[in-house]
Amino acid sequence: MNSSAVIAIHGGAGTILRASMAPEVEAEYLAALGRILEAGQRILAEGGSALDAVTEAVRLLEDCPFFNAGHGAVFTAAGTHELDASIMDGRTLEAGAVCGVKRVRNPVLAARRVLECSEHVMFTSEGAEAFAAAQGLEFVEPGYFHTDARYRQWELARGQQRAMLDHDGATLAAGAAQEADAAAGKAGTGEDGLPHEPIDPNRKYGTVGAVALDSHGHLAAATSTGGITNKQPGRVGDTPLIGAGCYADDATCAVSTTGSGEMFMRMVAAYDVAAQMQYRGATLADAAANVVMERLPRIDGRGGLIAVDAQGNVALPFNTEGMYRGYARVGDAPVVAIYR
């Protein structure tokens, strides 16, 4: 039995607007991260698998409207939602992924069923939804994913006629909402009651993910996203791609990424961390830092990743000003952070 059981999660990376965020808003984000970590931590403390822990953590992140996955996902150029998710078991190297789903409430659960119940690794759009339906997963009406904040961001992006990473350009929306709040004597919340984001939406890369090491020495990783605001329907980023947005191997590490998806795809970023550990004997910290701080910036790749190795070491590097993140070891209080 491994006594180093640990889980780590992320909810996006980007540029911090520290001056525009009220302390109570920051507290709401940190509390959400802490609650989700505690849920994963409980599974590990009870002897549960890393696969179960990351599944539950990402499911909860998908259900939290603060983050760009599931409820609170961004809009496509067609005013719809297209969701992607992946999951990988470090014990067997089995993996599952779905992309372009529109009515599956929790894409990570669909990815998990692909891993467990299919000879294939990835399903897309209608095929993915047919598979999820056959597995008895919960479906929702498209309006379930809607939040007013994401809709305003989409309207701004549509007005500028370009796709924007996560909710690029929403700085104006946040500023307008804050002016309205100030006029109404309120601080830090939007029209839908959600706190304004502590990360500048103009430079926010919205994905959620989790990695874990369980008490049996096994690793797992999972990643989920709503994509990028005003994206062309059918666009798929790194999130559902094994090796780019998600990777796990008991021999090395488990990784979940968040950032400019096309760059993470071109660098096969998640697998690169594991490969550096396996082939050049790098430590987790060195491999993760090399990918995020050296290799990705060469092609203007911005964002970060979370990773845990077979010894329970955790790495949370990012090359932006901030990343929603945290980790929790069994028996210890969760550690959560947003800024550097």
Wavefront OBJ file of the C-alpha trace (Angstrom):
o trace
v 0.000 0.000 0.000
v 1.243 3.474 -0.898
v 1.053 6.026 1.919
v 1.550 8.958 -0.469
v -1.990 9.022 -1.900
v -2.696 12.474 -3.316
v -5.027 14.280 -5.730
v -4.470 17.541 -7.629
v -6.933 19.580 -9.694
v -6.927 22.598 -12.006
v -9.630 24.899 -13.371
v -7.875 27.043 -15.968
v -4.876 29.347 -16.320
v -4.394 32.957 -17.394
v -3.619 36.561 -16.551
v -4.639 37.785 -13.116
v -6.687 40.944 -12.641
v -5.838 41.124 -8.957
v -6.993 44.704 -8.582
v -10.453 43.949 -9.951
v -11.240 41.064 -7.625
v -12.821 41.472 -4.225
v -11.462 39.229 -1.442
v -14.837 37.510 -1.077
v -14.752 36.551 -4.757
v -11.325 34.981 -4.433
v -12.619 33.166 -1.365
v -15.502 31.665 -3.380
v -13.150 30.232 -5.982
v -10.740 28.868 -3.385
v -13.629 27.342 -1.435
v -14.945 25.608 -4.567
v -11.511 24.166 -5.306
v -11.196 23.033 -1.694
v -14.574 21.294 -1.660
v -13.784 19.396 -4.844
v -10.368 18.351 -3.561
v -11.939 17.076 -0.349
v -14.338 14.891 -2.338
v -11.466 13.275 -4.219
v -9.414 13.026 -1.066
v -12.210 11.090 0.680
v -12.237 8.481 -2.090
v -8.479 7.986 -1.741
v -8.666 7.902 2.074
v -11.205 5.076 1.881
v -8.874 3.043 -0.321
v -10.597 4.007 -3.567
v -8.839 4.076 -6.909
v -7.093 7.017 -8.517
v -9.444 6.490 -11.466
v -12.492 6.949 -9.238
v -10.961 9.996 -7.535
v -10.206 11.885 -10.761
v -13.590 10.945 -12.236
v -15.440 12.398 -9.257
v -13.278 15.520 -9.062
v -13.786 16.345 -12.741
v -17.509 15.556 -12.517
v -17.801 18.122 -9.725
v -15.758 20.659 -11.718
v -18.133 20.113 -14.662
v -21.106 20.801 -12.390
v -19.561 24.030 -11.010
v -20.559 27.092 -13.116
v -17.320 28.916 -12.250
v -15.373 26.815 -14.759
v -15.503 26.213 -18.529
v -16.716 22.596 -18.530
v -20.227 21.186 -18.296
v -22.593 23.707 -16.682
v -20.871 27.013 -17.464
v -19.266 25.915 -20.745
v -18.595 28.560 -23.389
v -20.631 29.047 -26.587
v -19.627 28.107 -30.152
v -20.090 30.477 -33.110
v -23.460 28.799 -33.654
v -24.585 29.638 -30.119
v -24.331 26.010 -29.030
v -22.152 24.037 -26.613
v -19.695 21.335 -27.651
v -17.990 19.495 -24.809
v -14.853 17.342 -24.736
v -13.369 15.058 -22.071
v -10.769 12.326 -21.623
v -9.569 9.969 -18.915
v -6.632 7.532 -18.598
v -5.768 4.703 -16.219
v -2.046 4.558 -15.433
v -2.300 0.951 -14.291
v -3.401 -0.467 -17.655
v -2.805 2.456 -20.055
v -6.472 2.169 -20.994
v -8.103 5.446 -21.989
v -11.442 6.874 -23.030
v -12.495 10.150 -24.627
v -15.457 11.960 -26.145
v -15.562 15.180 -28.145
v -18.249 17.456 -29.532
v -21.036 16.189 -27.259
v -23.971 18.548 -26.767
v -26.385 16.935 -24.310
v -24.345 14.649 -22.043
v -24.463 16.269 -18.602
v -21.030 14.998 -17.547
v -18.684 14.280 -20.448
v -16.068 12.809 -18.092
v -18.530 10.037 -17.189
v -18.949 9.276 -20.890
v -15.169 9.143 -21.306
v -14.967 6.771 -18.331
v -17.557 4.456 -19.931
v -15.575 4.467 -23.174
v -12.513 3.379 -21.194
v -14.394 0.596 -19.412
v -16.959 -0.610 -21.937
v -15.569 -0.079 -25.439
v -12.752 -1.482 -27.544
v -12.283 2.051 -28.891
v -10.600 5.053 -27.243
v -12.552 8.017 -28.643
v -16.058 8.756 -29.883
v -17.147 12.014 -31.495
v -20.388 14.035 -31.598
v -23.479 11.967 -32.479
v -21.593 8.692 -32.113
v -20.394 9.712 -28.678
v -23.929 10.663 -27.627
v -25.358 7.396 -28.945
v -22.731 5.491 -26.952
v -23.460 7.541 -23.822
v -27.196 6.961 -24.209
v -26.661 3.215 -24.568
v -24.660 3.341 -21.326
v -27.579 4.990 -19.519
v -25.789 8.260 -18.788
v -27.754 11.390 -17.866
v -28.734 13.696 -20.733
v -29.823 17.330 -20.366
v -31.389 19.960 -22.588
v -28.751 22.270 -24.154
v -29.956 25.136 -21.961
v -28.519 23.347 -18.914
v -25.007 24.429 -19.926
v -26.019 28.111 -20.298
v -24.902 30.807 -17.901
v -25.552 34.509 -18.434
v -21.857 35.343 -18.017
v -20.789 32.951 -20.785
v -23.575 34.271 -23.048
v -22.345 37.860 -22.631
v -18.815 36.724 -23.458
v -20.089 35.024 -26.611
v -21.939 38.193 -27.684
v -18.711 40.184 -27.355
v -16.714 37.618 -29.308
v -19.382 37.431 -31.987
v -19.355 41.221 -32.288
v -15.605 41.106 -32.937
v -16.094 38.191 -35.368
v -13.343 36.017 -33.968
v -12.862 32.999 -31.762
v -11.449 33.711 -28.331
v -9.683 31.347 -25.992
v -12.190 30.311 -23.336
v -13.874 33.692 -22.923
v -11.295 35.983 -24.501
v -12.500 39.569 -24.724
v -14.826 39.299 -21.758
v -12.764 41.821 -19.846
v -15.131 44.410 -21.279
v -18.129 42.415 -20.112
v -16.672 41.995 -16.646
v -15.841 45.700 -16.510
v -19.344 46.678 -17.547
v -20.839 44.307 -15.002
v -18.589 45.675 -12.280
v -19.620 49.231 -13.157
v -23.240 48.133 -12.861
v -22.470 46.440 -9.551
v -20.778 49.567 -8.261
v -23.775 51.667 -9.251
v -26.023 49.198 -7.430
v -23.768 49.096 -4.385
v -22.719 45.484 -4.983
v -19.196 44.124 -5.280
v -17.783 41.223 -7.140
v -20.781 39.383 -8.597
v -22.363 39.336 -12.023
v -25.973 39.450 -13.161
v -26.269 35.691 -12.707
v -24.968 35.847 -9.135
v -21.647 34.247 -10.060
v -18.454 35.935 -8.885
v -16.402 37.800 -11.461
v -13.397 35.724 -12.351
v -10.071 36.488 -10.666
v -8.361 35.527 -13.922
v -8.498 38.099 -16.725
v -10.990 36.589 -19.190
v -8.946 38.160 -22.000
v -6.146 35.697 -21.214
v -7.992 32.724 -19.730
v -7.573 29.170 -20.896
v -10.520 27.232 -19.629
v -10.193 23.549 -18.969
v -10.646 21.479 -15.830
v -8.705 18.427 -14.807
v -7.533 16.101 -12.073
v -4.633 13.724 -11.442
v -4.234 11.277 -8.587
v -2.057 8.590 -7.000
v -3.961 6.040 -4.897
v -2.894 3.931 -1.923
v -2.294 0.965 -4.234
v 0.346 2.887 -6.192
v -1.766 3.506 -9.281
v -2.068 6.760 -11.216
v -4.910 8.311 -13.238
v -5.706 11.565 -15.041
v -8.860 13.200 -16.437
v -9.528 16.438 -18.340
v -12.723 18.201 -19.522
v -13.612 21.443 -21.322
v -16.245 23.478 -23.130
v -13.650 24.635 -25.672
v -13.111 28.241 -26.766
v -15.674 31.036 -27.055
v -17.133 31.527 -30.538
v -15.126 28.586 -31.892
v -16.105 27.156 -35.269
v -18.440 24.210 -34.623
v -16.476 20.991 -34.847
v -13.207 22.443 -33.547
v -11.497 20.094 -31.103
v -8.578 21.096 -28.897
v -6.125 19.120 -26.788
v -8.491 18.118 -23.974
v -9.819 14.818 -25.393
v -6.537 13.829 -27.029
v -4.559 11.236 -25.086
v -0.982 12.483 -24.804
v -1.876 16.123 -25.404
v -4.482 17.042 -22.775
v -4.337 13.930 -20.615
v -1.883 11.109 -19.884
v -1.204 8.574 -17.132
v 1.317 5.743 -16.738
v 2.117 4.064 -13.417
v 5.762 3.883 -14.529
v 6.092 7.675 -14.622
v 3.286 10.129 -13.901
v -0.261 11.376 -14.499
v -0.782 14.726 -16.265
v -3.720 17.032 -17.085
v -3.132 20.214 -19.073
v -4.838 23.586 -19.523
v -3.903 26.234 -22.060
v -3.787 27.189 -25.720
v -4.958 23.801 -26.956
v -3.457 23.847 -30.433
v 0.010 24.436 -28.973
v -0.395 21.650 -26.417
v -1.448 19.343 -29.276
v 1.605 20.256 -31.347
v 3.901 19.576 -28.377
v 2.046 16.430 -27.229
v 2.525 18.176 -23.902
v 1.094 15.691 -21.409
v 3.011 12.738 -22.831
v 6.191 14.804 -23.086
v 6.339 15.060 -19.295
v 6.140 11.278 -18.950
v 8.591 10.712 -21.815
v 11.218 12.991 -20.288
v 10.941 11.075 -17.018
v 11.214 7.700 -18.748
v 13.848 8.416 -21.379
v 16.142 11.015 -19.823
v 15.559 10.242 -16.151
v 14.137 13.666 -15.367
v 12.308 14.244 -12.101
v 8.615 15.158 -12.281
v 9.400 18.757 -11.344
v 12.122 19.098 -13.984
v 10.115 17.453 -16.756
v 6.966 19.489 -16.053
v 8.937 22.741 -15.845
v 10.771 21.991 -19.108
v 7.504 21.432 -20.994
v 5.662 24.460 -19.571
v 8.461 26.996 -19.157
v 10.761 26.127 -22.072
v 9.196 24.002 -24.806
v 5.674 25.467 -25.015
v 6.773 29.140 -25.025
v 8.843 28.446 -28.170
v 5.568 28.222 -30.106
v 3.716 30.793 -27.968
v 2.021 28.093 -25.918
v 0.435 29.580 -22.794
v -1.085 27.741 -19.863
v -0.029 25.095 -17.415
v -0.469 21.552 -16.180
v -0.884 19.477 -13.065
v 1.018 16.245 -12.541
v 1.726 13.617 -9.900
v 4.311 10.830 -10.060
v 4.447 7.293 -8.682
v 6.129 8.543 -5.492
v 3.419 11.100 -4.777
v 5.388 14.161 -5.852
v 3.153 16.931 -7.244
v 3.988 19.554 -9.898
v 1.713 22.486 -10.796
v 3.702 24.681 -13.238
v 2.164 27.426 -15.377
v 3.645 30.155 -17.584
v 0.717 32.556 -17.170
v 0.139 34.886 -14.232
v -2.206 32.468 -12.516
v -3.882 29.068 -12.550
v -6.801 27.800 -10.483
v -5.179 24.846 -8.748
v -4.817 22.767 -5.631
v -3.791 19.424 -4.208
v -4.708 17.320 -1.210
v -2.737 14.502 0.408
v -4.644 11.942 2.418
v -4.578 13.087 6.027
v -3.654 16.691 5.246
v -5.727 19.806 4.620
v -6.124 20.742 0.934
v -3.795 23.398 -0.478
v -5.425 25.771 -2.995
v -4.132 28.769 -4.930
v -4.785 31.059 -7.888
v -1.760 33.362 -8.189
v 1.932 32.623 -8.515
l 1 2 3 4 5 6 7 8 9 10 11 12 13 14 15 16 17 18 19 20 21 22 23 24 25 26 27 28 29 30 31 32 33 34 35 36 37 38 39 40 41 42 43 44 45 46 47 48 49 50 51 52 53 54 55 56 57 58 59 60 61 62 63 64 65 66 67 68 69 70 71 72 73 74 75 76 77 78 79 80 81 82 83 84 85 86 87 88 89 90 91 92 93 94 95 96 97 98 99 100 101 102 103 104 105 106 107 108 109 110 111 112 113 114 115 116 117 118 119 120 121 122 123 124 125 126 127 128 129 130 131 132 133 134 135 136 137 138 139 140 141 142 143 144 145 146 147 148 149 150 151 152 153 154 155 156 157 158 159 160 161 162 163 164 165 166 167 168 169 170 171 172 173 174 175 176 177 178 179 180 181 182 183 184 185 186 187 188 189 190 191 192 193 194 195 196 197 198 199 200 201 202 203 204 205 206 207 208 209 210 211 212 213 214 215 216 217 218 219 220 221 222 223 224 225 226 227 228 229 230 231 232 233 234 235 236 237 238 239 240 241 242 243 244 245 246 247 248 249 250 251 252 253 254 255 256 257 258 259 260 261 262 263 264 265 266 267 268 269 270 271 272 273 274 275 276 277 278 279 280 281 282 283 284 285 286 287 288 289 290 291 292 293 294 295 296 297 298 299 300 301 302 303 304 305 306 307 308 309 310 311 312 313 314 315 316 317 318 319 320 321 322 323 324 325 326 327 328 329 330 331 332 333 334 335 336 337 338 339 340
